[in-house]
């Protein structure tokens, strides 16, 4: 008696999996999302309707203004609420053993899915109104951020909104990996935010940016009311009454004070109650936010290193922030808070959190040749020439008052002094080395950054050498990786030493292309 061949076993397995997927129920978004949309839209129409009503009433009368504004506002709210009700009704999702699927679309049905083994991050967020109604927004990402035919939306799924308990369940389930659950410990706190860290906010570059934004906002509001030159007229009157220097000094002080207060508010709202935890299953979770609650979870097996960032103002206070280099969090904007594990904090706290994430980070960095300093001094000299030429041109083209001319001269002197100082500081910051399986590279003055990149995550090298670098015997080495920004450079290193350093960092990757002198 012979046995029949078992060619139908794979087909039976596939049929069983298909049956299991078919039995998984489809879930709907939370109905409280309709209440949130209605209240938000009501606030929008009130904010826009009141000025509109005032403008109409100034030309006619209040009854006529209200007769136009109130019905239009009601129609707008009704349309938006109806659209949101239909969206909540037609959008469905489900989580199977293999995939996360979602069906959406009002006019055209769209079905999208993500393989669970490709999910790299789950981001939870909720504003105060959403927290009031017990809902949250869940964004599931695969981390595929490279260029390709698909858009960024095709690599993420956004479920907005779902119940708070359902959001926590999705986060825990989608990041669970059976291979790392066995023998896992409980949750471990790696960093906790302290209100005293707010003192570093005014020292960041956000302060002058917000001050400049305030100036632009004043001109924009004046233009809305048909008098865009009003701020200039007011400033001219103040100069005539009090003098140029008091007005200039008081104006700068007021703008910087406004920028400092605004940066304090933004920093407090974004990072209040910040916590960095290591959870069961090998996951790092960052929770933060005062008005808008945010939660981001990362698998530790996707982490390829960390970056200690020290902006100039924050560095003078002995502080810095900690960013993560991870697959699935590649961003084109430096300083994006999506990759920040610890905000601006004392360096002792930041370094302790970095060691908790990747292990010991202490290492002795190798210095760079003096030619790198000469290169930066040449850049500083070019900056000085440009500033002086600009100041001379301004004085030749326009006959500036004595005080304003002195102010321009003072600004040029300070700018030249800063350029020279930055050249020496940037050279002092250069360094590279190794620490416990990581490549370490430090560079920058205005924004000094020290990256600790896992050598096992380096997939290639990129060597660049400009004409000027070649004459000075310098070379830039870029370590390419699938995580973070994609490449991390060691700039202006010795052209011979850096090749040996690359070969030592990842053996056999660059060695076939090296020609050594006997």
C-alpha positions as CSV (number, residue, x, y, z in Angstrom):
1,X,0.0,0.0,0.0
2,X,1.4,3.4,-1.0
3,X,0.8,6.8,0.5
4,X,-0.8,9.6,-1.6
5,X,1.4,12.6,-2.2
6,X,0.6,15.6,0.1
7,X,0.6,18.3,-2.6
8,X,-2.7,19.8,-1.2
9,X,-1.2,20.7,2.2
10,X,-0.1,24.2,1.3
11,X,-3.4,24.9,-0.3
12,X,-5.2,23.8,2.8
13,X,-2.9,26.0,5.0
14,X,-3.7,29.0,2.8
15,X,-7.4,28.3,2.9
16,X,-7.2,28.1,6.7
17,X,-5.4,31.5,6.9
18,X,-8.0,33.0,4.5
19,X,-10.8,31.7,6.7
20,X,-9.2,33.2,9.8
21,X,-8.8,36.6,8.1
22,X,-12.4,36.5,7.0
23,X,-13.6,35.8,10.5
24,X,-11.8,38.8,11.9
25,X,-14.5,41.5,12.4
26,X,-14.3,44.9,10.9
27,X,-14.2,47.8,13.5
28,X,-15.5,51.3,13.1
29,X,-14.0,54.6,14.3
30,X,-15.4,56.0,17.5
31,X,-18.6,57.9,17.2
32,X,-17.4,60.6,19.6
33,X,-15.3,61.9,16.8
34,X,-18.5,63.5,15.5
35,X,-18.9,65.6,18.6
36,X,-15.2,66.6,18.5
37,X,-15.6,67.7,14.8
38,X,-18.8,69.7,15.6
39,X,-17.3,71.6,18.5
40,X,-14.1,72.3,16.6
41,X,-16.0,73.6,13.6
42,X,-18.2,75.7,15.8
43,X,-15.1,77.4,17.2
44,X,-13.8,78.0,13.7
45,X,-17.0,79.6,12.5
46,X,-17.3,81.8,15.6
47,X,-13.6,82.9,15.2
48,X,-14.3,83.8,11.5
49,X,-17.9,84.9,11.9
50,X,-17.4,87.6,14.6
51,X,-14.9,89.7,12.6
52,X,-17.0,89.2,9.5
53,X,-20.2,90.4,11.3
54,X,-18.4,93.4,12.7
55,X,-17.2,94.4,9.2
56,X,-20.7,94.0,7.7
57,X,-22.3,95.8,10.6
58,X,-20.0,98.8,10.2
59,X,-21.4,99.4,6.7
60,X,-25.1,98.5,7.3
61,X,-26.6,97.4,10.7
62,X,-26.3,94.5,13.1
63,X,-29.6,92.8,12.2
64,X,-28.5,92.7,8.5
65,X,-25.0,91.4,9.5
66,X,-26.4,88.7,11.7
67,X,-29.0,87.7,9.0
68,X,-26.1,87.0,6.7
69,X,-23.5,85.6,9.0
70,X,-25.6,83.2,11.2
71,X,-27.2,81.2,8.4
72,X,-24.0,80.9,6.5
73,X,-22.2,79.7,9.7
74,X,-24.9,77.2,10.4
75,X,-24.7,75.8,6.8
76,X,-20.9,75.5,7.1
77,X,-21.1,73.6,10.4
78,X,-23.9,71.3,9.1
79,X,-22.0,70.4,6.0
80,X,-18.8,69.7,7.8
81,X,-20.6,67.6,10.5
82,X,-22.5,65.7,7.8
83,X,-19.2,64.9,5.9
84,X,-17.6,63.8,9.2
85,X,-20.6,61.5,10.0
86,X,-20.4,59.9,6.6
87,X,-16.6,59.4,7.0
88,X,-16.9,57.8,10.4
89,X,-19.6,55.5,9.0
90,X,-17.8,54.3,5.9
91,X,-14.3,54.0,7.4
92,X,-13.6,50.5,8.9
93,X,-10.4,48.8,10.0
94,X,-9.3,45.4,11.4
95,X,-6.1,43.8,12.7
96,X,-5.4,40.3,11.6
97,X,-2.4,38.1,12.5
98,X,-0.6,39.2,9.4
99,X,-1.9,42.7,8.4
100,X,-3.6,45.9,9.4
101,X,-6.3,46.8,7.0
102,X,-8.5,49.9,6.5
103,X,-11.4,50.7,4.1
104,X,-12.1,54.4,3.6
105,X,-13.4,56.8,1.0
106,X,-16.8,58.5,0.5
107,X,-17.0,58.9,-3.3
108,X,-14.4,56.2,-4.2
109,X,-13.7,53.2,-1.9
110,X,-10.1,52.7,-1.0
111,X,-8.7,49.6,0.7
112,X,-5.2,49.8,2.2
113,X,-3.2,47.4,4.4
114,X,0.2,47.2,6.1
115,X,2.0,44.0,6.9
116,X,2.5,43.7,10.6
117,X,6.1,42.6,10.4
118,X,6.9,45.9,8.6
119,X,5.3,48.1,11.2
120,X,8.0,50.2,12.9
121,X,6.2,52.8,15.0
122,X,2.8,53.6,16.4
123,X,2.1,57.2,17.3
124,X,-0.8,58.2,19.6
125,X,-2.0,61.8,19.9
126,X,-5.0,63.6,21.3
127,X,-5.9,67.2,21.9
128,X,-7.8,68.4,25.0
129,X,-11.2,68.1,23.3
130,X,-10.4,64.6,22.2
131,X,-9.3,63.7,25.7
132,X,-12.5,65.1,27.1
133,X,-14.5,62.7,24.9
134,X,-12.1,59.8,25.5
135,X,-10.7,59.3,22.0
136,X,-7.3,59.4,20.4
137,X,-5.7,59.4,16.9
138,X,-3.5,56.4,16.0
139,X,-0.8,56.7,13.2
140,X,0.8,53.4,12.2
141,X,4.0,53.7,10.2
142,X,6.2,51.2,8.4
143,X,9.3,53.5,8.3
144,X,9.7,53.3,4.5
145,X,10.7,56.9,3.8
146,X,12.9,56.5,0.8
147,X,12.1,57.8,-2.6
148,X,9.8,55.5,-4.6
149,X,6.6,55.3,-6.5
150,X,4.4,55.3,-3.4
151,X,3.6,58.4,-1.4
152,X,4.1,58.8,2.3
153,X,0.4,58.2,2.9
154,X,0.7,54.8,1.4
155,X,3.3,53.8,4.0
156,X,1.1,54.9,7.0
157,X,-2.4,54.3,8.3
158,X,-4.2,56.9,10.3
159,X,-7.1,55.9,12.5
160,X,-8.8,59.1,13.7
161,X,-10.4,58.8,16.1
162,X,-10.6,55.6,18.1
163,X,-11.4,55.0,21.8
164,X,-8.5,55.6,24.2
165,X,-8.5,52.0,25.4
166,X,-8.6,50.8,21.8
167,X,-5.7,53.1,21.0
168,X,-3.6,51.6,23.8
169,X,-4.6,48.1,22.7
170,X,-3.5,48.8,19.1
171,X,-0.2,50.2,20.2
172,X,0.6,47.3,22.4
173,X,-0.6,44.7,19.9
174,X,1.0,46.1,16.7
175,X,4.4,46.5,18.4
176,X,4.4,43.1,20.1
177,X,7.0,40.6,18.8
178,X,6.8,37.1,20.2
179,X,10.6,36.7,19.9
180,X,11.3,39.4,22.5
181,X,8.4,38.8,24.9
182,X,9.9,35.8,26.6
183,X,11.7,36.7,29.8
184,X,11.0,40.4,29.4
185,X,11.1,42.6,32.5
186,X,8.6,45.2,33.5
187,X,8.5,48.8,32.4
188,X,11.7,50.8,33.2
189,X,11.9,54.6,33.4
190,X,14.8,56.0,31.5
191,X,14.2,59.7,31.8
192,X,11.6,62.0,33.4
193,X,10.9,65.6,32.5
194,X,11.5,68.3,35.1
195,X,9.9,71.8,35.0
196,X,13.4,73.2,35.6
197,X,14.3,72.2,32.0
198,X,12.1,75.0,30.7
199,X,15.0,77.4,31.5
200,X,16.8,76.1,28.4
201,X,13.9,77.1,26.0
202,X,14.8,80.8,25.7
203,X,18.4,79.8,24.9
204,X,17.3,78.0,21.7
205,X,17.1,79.4,18.2
206,X,13.4,79.4,18.6
207,X,13.5,82.7,20.5
208,X,14.8,84.9,17.7
209,X,12.7,83.0,15.2
210,X,9.5,83.8,17.2
211,X,10.6,87.4,17.6
212,X,10.9,87.8,13.9
213,X,7.6,86.1,13.4
214,X,6.0,88.6,15.8
215,X,7.3,91.5,13.6
216,X,5.9,89.9,10.5
217,X,2.5,89.3,12.2
218,X,2.3,93.0,13.2
219,X,2.8,94.1,9.5
220,X,0.4,91.4,8.3
221,X,-2.4,92.6,10.7
222,X,-1.8,96.2,9.8
223,X,-2.1,95.3,6.1
224,X,-5.4,93.5,6.8
225,X,-6.8,96.8,8.1
226,X,-5.6,98.6,5.0
227,X,-2.6,100.4,6.6
228,X,0.5,98.3,6.1
229,X,2.8,101.2,6.8
230,X,1.4,101.9,10.2
231,X,4.2,100.1,12.1
232,X,6.8,102.1,10.3
233,X,5.0,105.3,11.0
234,X,4.7,104.5,14.7
235,X,8.4,103.6,14.9
236,X,9.4,106.9,13.2
237,X,7.3,108.9,15.7
238,X,9.0,107.1,18.6
239,X,12.4,107.8,17.1
240,X,11.6,111.5,16.8
241,X,10.4,111.6,20.4
242,X,12.9,109.4,22.2
243,X,15.9,109.0,19.8
244,X,17.1,106.1,17.7
245,X,19.2,104.2,20.2
246,X,16.6,104.0,23.0
247,X,13.9,102.9,20.5
248,X,16.3,100.4,18.9
249,X,17.4,99.0,22.2
250,X,13.9,98.9,23.7
251,X,12.5,97.3,20.6
252,X,15.1,94.5,20.5
253,X,14.7,93.9,24.2
254,X,10.9,93.7,23.8
255,X,11.1,91.3,20.8
256,X,13.6,89.0,22.6
257,X,11.4,89.0,25.7
258,X,8.4,88.1,23.6
259,X,10.4,85.3,21.8
260,X,11.6,84.0,25.2
261,X,8.1,83.9,26.7
262,X,6.7,82.3,23.5
263,X,9.5,79.6,23.5
264,X,8.7,78.8,27.1
265,X,5.1,78.3,26.3
266,X,5.8,76.1,23.2
267,X,8.4,74.1,25.0
268,X,6.1,73.6,28.0
269,X,3.2,72.5,25.9
270,X,5.2,70.1,23.8
271,X,7.3,68.4,26.6
272,X,5.3,68.7,29.8
273,X,5.0,65.4,31.6
274,X,7.6,63.9,29.3
275,X,8.6,60.3,30.1
276,X,11.0,57.9,28.3
277,X,10.2,54.3,29.2
278,X,11.5,50.8,28.2
279,X,8.4,48.6,28.0
280,X,7.8,44.9,28.0
281,X,8.8,43.4,24.7
282,X,11.8,45.6,23.9
283,X,10.0,48.8,23.1
284,X,10.9,52.4,23.9
285,X,8.0,54.7,24.5
286,X,8.0,58.5,24.6
287,X,5.0,60.2,26.2
288,X,4.7,64.0,26.4
289,X,2.4,67.0,26.0
290,X,0.3,69.4,28.1
291,X,-2.6,70.4,25.8
292,X,-2.0,67.8,23.1
293,X,-1.0,64.4,24.5
294,X,1.5,62.5,22.3
295,X,2.8,59.0,22.6
296,X,5.4,57.4,20.3
297,X,6.6,53.8,20.5
298,X,9.8,52.4,18.9
299,X,11.1,48.9,18.7
300,X,14.6,48.8,20.1
301,X,15.7,46.3,17.5
302,X,15.2,49.1,14.9
303,X,17.4,51.5,16.8
304,X,20.8,52.1,15.1
305,X,22.2,54.7,17.5
306,X,21.7,58.0,19.1
307,X,22.7,61.6,18.5
308,X,23.5,64.2,21.2
309,X,22.6,67.6,19.9
310,X,23.9,70.8,21.6
311,X,22.7,74.0,20.0
312,X,25.0,77.0,20.8
313,X,22.7,78.7,23.4
314,X,21.8,75.5,25.1
315,X,25.4,74.3,25.1
316,X,26.5,77.4,27.0
317,X,24.2,76.3,29.8
318,X,25.7,72.8,29.8
319,X,22.7,71.1,28.3
320,X,21.7,69.2,25.2
321,X,19.0,67.0,23.8
322,X,19.0,63.3,22.8
323,X,17.7,62.2,19.3
324,X,17.4,58.6,18.2
325,X,18.7,57.1,15.0
326,X,16.2,54.5,14.1
327,X,14.7,52.8,11.1
328,X,11.3,54.2,10.4
329,X,11.9,57.7,11.7
330,X,13.9,59.2,8.9
331,X,13.2,62.9,8.7
332,X,14.5,65.6,6.3
333,X,14.2,68.4,8.9
334,X,17.0,68.6,11.5
335,X,15.6,68.9,15.0
336,X,12.3,67.3,14.2
337,X,10.7,66.2,17.5
338,X,9.6,62.9,16.0
339,X,13.1,61.5,16.7
340,X,13.7,63.3,20.0
341,X,13.9,61.0,23.1
342,X,14.9,63.6,25.6
343,X,14.4,67.4,25.1
344,X,17.0,70.0,26.2
345,X,18.2,68.8,29.6
346,X,21.4,68.8,31.6
347,X,24.1,66.8,29.8
348,X,24.4,64.4,32.7
349,X,20.8,63.5,32.2
350,X,21.1,63.3,28.5
351,X,24.1,61.1,28.5
352,X,22.6,58.8,31.1
353,X,19.5,58.3,28.9
354,X,21.8,57.6,25.9
355,X,23.7,55.0,27.9
356,X,20.4,53.4,28.9
357,X,19.4,53.1,25.3
358,X,22.6,51.9,23.6
359,X,25.1,51.2,26.4
360,X,28.3,53.1,27.4
361,X,29.1,56.0,25.2
362,X,32.4,57.3,26.7
363,X,35.3,57.2,24.2
364,X,38.3,59.2,23.3
365,X,37.9,61.1,20.0
366,X,40.7,61.5,17.5
367,X,41.5,65.1,16.6
368,X,41.6,66.4,13.0
369,X,44.6,67.9,11.2
370,X,45.4,71.6,11.5
371,X,44.5,72.0,7.9
372,X,40.8,71.6,8.9
373,X,41.3,74.7,11.1
374,X,42.9,76.6,8.2
375,X,39.9,75.7,6.0
376,X,37.5,77.2,8.6
377,X,39.5,80.3,9.0
378,X,39.3,80.8,5.2
379,X,35.5,80.6,5.5
380,X,35.6,83.1,8.3
381,X,37.7,85.4,6.2
382,X,35.3,85.2,3.3
383,X,32.4,86.0,5.7
384,X,34.3,89.1,7.0
385,X,34.9,90.3,3.5
386,X,31.2,89.9,2.6
387,X,30.1,91.7,5.7
388,X,32.5,94.6,5.3
389,X,31.6,94.9,1.6
390,X,27.9,95.0,2.5
391,X,28.4,97.7,5.1
392,X,30.5,99.9,2.7
393,X,27.9,99.5,0.0
394,X,25.0,100.5,2.3
395,X,26.9,103.6,3.4
396,X,27.7,104.6,-0.2
397,X,24.2,104.0,-1.6
398,X,22.3,105.6,1.3
399,X,23.3,108.5,3.5
400,X,22.7,106.9,6.8
401,X,22.3,109.0,10.0
402,X,25.3,108.9,12.3
403,X,23.7,106.7,14.9
404,X,22.3,104.2,12.3
405,X,25.7,104.1,10.6
406,X,27.4,103.4,13.9
407,X,24.9,100.6,14.5
408,X,25.7,99.0,11.1
409,X,29.4,99.3,11.9
410,X,28.9,97.6,15.3
411,X,26.9,94.8,13.7
412,X,29.6,94.2,11.2
413,X,32.3,94.1,13.9
414,X,30.3,91.7,16.0
415,X,29.5,89.5,13.0
416,X,33.2,89.3,12.0
417,X,34.3,88.5,15.6
418,X,31.6,85.7,15.8
419,X,32.8,84.3,12.4
420,X,36.4,84.0,13.6
421,X,35.3,82.5,17.0
422,X,33.0,80.0,15.3
423,X,35.9,78.8,13.1
424,X,38.0,77.9,16.1
425,X,35.1,76.4,17.9
426,X,34.0,74.3,15.0
427,X,37.6,73.0,14.7
428,X,37.7,72.1,18.4
429,X,34.4,70.2,18.0
430,X,35.7,67.9,15.3
431,X,36.5,64.4,16.3
432,X,35.8,60.7,15.6
433,X,36.3,57.4,17.3
434,X,34.8,54.1,18.4
435,X,32.9,53.1,21.5
436,X,31.6,49.6,22.2
437,X,30.5,48.7,18.7
438,X,29.5,52.2,17.7
439,X,31.1,54.7,15.3
440,X,31.3,58.1,17.0
441,X,31.5,61.4,15.0
442,X,31.3,64.9,16.4
443,X,31.1,68.2,14.4
444,X,29.5,71.7,14.4
445,X,29.7,74.9,16.3
446,X,26.3,76.6,16.1
447,X,24.8,73.2,16.2
448,X,27.2,70.7,17.7
449,X,26.1,67.1,17.2
450,X,27.7,63.8,18.4
451,X,26.4,60.7,16.7
452,X,26.9,57.2,18.0
453,X,26.1,54.9,15.1
454,X,25.9,51.2,15.4
455,X,28.6,49.8,13.2
456,X,26.5,46.7,12.4
457,X,24.0,49.1,10.8
458,X,26.5,50.7,8.4
459,X,25.7,49.5,4.9
460,X,28.2,51.5,2.9
461,X,30.8,54.3,2.7
462,X,30.8,57.5,0.7
463,X,34.1,59.3,0.2
464,X,34.1,62.9,-1.0
465,X,37.1,65.2,-1.6
466,X,36.7,68.7,-3.1
467,X,39.6,70.4,-4.9
468,X,40.4,72.4,-1.8
469,X,40.3,69.4,0.5
470,X,42.6,67.5,-1.9
471,X,45.2,70.3,-1.7
472,X,45.0,70.2,2.1
473,X,45.1,66.4,2.4
474,X,41.6,66.3,3.8
475,X,38.7,64.0,3.1
476,X,35.0,63.5,4.2
477,X,33.8,60.1,5.1
478,X,30.0,59.4,5.1
479,X,28.7,56.4,6.9
480,X,25.5,55.3,5.1
481,X,22.7,53.5,7.0
482,X,19.1,52.7,6.6
483,X,18.1,54.6,9.7
484,X,17.8,58.3,10.6
485,X,19.0,60.8,8.0
486,X,20.6,58.0,6.0
487,X,24.2,59.2,6.3
488,X,26.4,60.6,9.0
489,X,29.7,62.3,8.0
490,X,33.1,62.5,9.5
491,X,34.2,65.8,7.8
492,X,37.7,67.1,7.1
493,X,39.7,64.2,8.4
494,X,43.2,63.2,7.3
495,X,42.8,61.5,3.9
496,X,44.9,58.5,4.9
497,X,43.9,58.1,8.5
498,X,40.2,58.2,7.7
499,X,40.5,55.3,5.3
500,X,42.1,53.1,8.0
501,X,39.4,54.3,10.4
502,X,36.6,53.2,7.9
503,X,38.3,49.8,7.4
504,X,38.6,49.4,11.2
505,X,34.9,50.4,11.7
506,X,33.5,47.8,9.3
507,X,36.1,45.3,8.3
508,X,36.1,44.0,4.7
509,X,33.6,46.6,3.4
510,X,36.2,49.1,2.1
511,X,39.3,46.8,2.1
512,X,38.9,45.5,-1.5
513,X,39.3,49.1,-2.7
514,X,42.3,50.1,-0.6
515,X,45.8,50.1,-2.0
516,X,48.4,50.0,0.9
517,X,52.0,51.0,0.6
518,X,54.4,48.3,1.8
